[in-house]
Amino acid sequence: MGAITLAHLSDSHLGDDFRFKSLLRKRLWWRTEDEGLLHGLEIALREVHPDYVVITGDIVNKCTPANFRHAAKLLRTTLSNAGIDVKNRVLVIPGNHDVQVVPHEDQYFGRLL
């Protein structure tokens, strides 16, 4: 068996964020993805053509069904456009942002950072 090429993507933090946290960081909470960066990732993956892609931790900024749908669509599109077989060649491992710790945004201060 020959060498296997892995691409490891981590901490993508896709989707919207907690408003208070975003304001503290002087960032718009509803706009966290950089389309240019995603396109660059697509190009890099196409050039490297990894055998497998491992996506770890903090796929989303805030654990909500809408953010996961959004992240899945972005990642599926980016990886597919790069020629990656998403169904058979991608492993996703969630992180702490991918688990709902606080049920409502107004309880943000109780969340572990």
C-alpha positions as CSV (number, residue, x, y, z in Angstrom):
1,M,0.0,0.0,0.0
2,G,1.3,3.4,-1.0
3,A,1.3,6.7,0.9
4,I,-2.0,8.2,2.0
5,T,-2.6,12.0,1.8
6,L,-4.8,13.5,4.6
7,A,-6.1,17.0,4.7
8,H,-7.0,18.2,8.2
9,L,-9.5,21.1,8.6
10,S,-10.1,22.4,12.0
11,D,-12.1,25.2,13.8
12,S,-14.1,26.4,10.8
13,H,-16.6,28.2,13.1
14,L,-19.2,28.4,10.3
15,G,-22.6,30.1,10.7
16,D,-23.8,32.9,12.9
17,D,-22.4,33.6,16.4
18,F,-23.6,34.9,19.8
19,R,-24.3,38.6,19.3
20,F,-22.6,39.8,22.4
21,K,-19.4,37.8,21.7
22,S,-19.3,39.1,18.2
23,L,-19.7,42.7,19.3
24,L,-16.9,42.3,21.8
25,R,-14.7,41.1,19.0
26,K,-15.9,43.8,16.6
27,R,-17.3,41.2,14.2
28,L,-20.8,41.0,12.6
29,W,-22.5,37.9,14.1
30,W,-24.4,37.0,10.9
31,R,-21.4,37.1,8.6
32,T,-18.6,34.7,9.6
33,E,-17.6,33.0,6.4
34,D,-15.1,34.6,4.0
35,E,-16.1,33.5,0.5
36,G,-12.6,34.1,-0.8
37,L,-11.1,31.9,1.9
38,L,-13.6,29.1,1.1
39,H,-12.7,29.4,-2.6
40,G,-9.0,29.3,-1.7
41,L,-9.6,26.2,0.3
42,E,-11.4,24.6,-2.6
43,I,-8.4,25.4,-4.9
44,A,-5.9,24.1,-2.4
45,L,-7.8,20.8,-1.9
46,R,-8.1,20.4,-5.6
47,E,-4.3,20.8,-6.0
48,V,-3.4,18.5,-3.1
49,H,-6.1,16.0,-4.0
50,P,-6.1,14.2,-0.6
51,D,-7.2,10.7,-0.2
52,Y,-9.2,11.6,2.9
53,V,-10.3,14.8,4.6
54,V,-10.7,15.0,8.4
55,I,-12.7,17.9,9.8
56,T,-12.3,18.4,13.5
57,G,-13.8,20.5,16.2
58,D,-15.9,23.6,16.1
59,I,-17.5,23.1,12.8
60,V,-20.0,25.8,13.8
61,N,-19.7,29.0,15.9
62,K,-23.0,28.4,17.7
63,C,-24.7,25.0,18.0
64,T,-28.1,25.5,16.2
65,P,-29.9,23.4,13.6
66,A,-29.7,26.3,11.2
67,N,-25.9,26.7,11.6
68,F,-25.4,23.0,11.1
69,R,-27.5,23.0,7.9
70,H,-25.6,26.1,6.7
71,A,-22.2,24.5,7.6
72,A,-23.1,21.2,5.9
73,K,-24.1,23.0,2.7
74,L,-20.9,25.1,2.6
75,L,-18.6,22.2,3.4
76,R,-20.4,19.8,1.0
77,T,-20.2,22.4,-1.8
78,T,-16.6,23.3,-1.1
79,L,-15.4,19.7,-0.9
80,S,-17.4,18.5,-3.8
81,N,-16.1,21.4,-6.0
82,A,-12.6,20.3,-5.0
83,G,-13.3,16.8,-6.3
84,I,-13.6,15.2,-2.8
85,D,-15.9,12.3,-2.4
86,V,-17.8,13.6,0.6
87,K,-19.7,10.5,1.4
88,N,-16.7,8.1,1.4
89,R,-13.6,10.2,2.0
90,V,-14.6,12.7,4.8
91,L,-14.6,12.1,8.5
92,V,-16.1,14.8,10.8
93,I,-15.4,14.9,14.6
94,P,-17.3,17.5,16.6
95,G,-15.8,20.0,19.1
96,N,-17.1,22.0,22.0
97,H,-18.9,24.6,19.9
98,D,-20.7,21.8,18.2
99,V,-22.5,20.8,21.4
100,Q,-25.3,22.9,22.9
101,V,-24.2,23.9,26.4
102,V,-26.6,26.8,26.9
103,P,-30.2,26.5,25.7
104,H,-30.7,30.2,24.9
105,E,-28.5,33.0,23.7
106,D,-29.5,35.2,26.7
107,Q,-27.8,32.7,29.0
108,Y,-24.5,33.1,27.1
109,F,-22.5,34.1,30.2
110,G,-23.0,30.7,31.7
111,R,-21.3,29.0,28.8
112,L,-17.7,27.8,29.0
113,L,-15.5,29.7,26.6
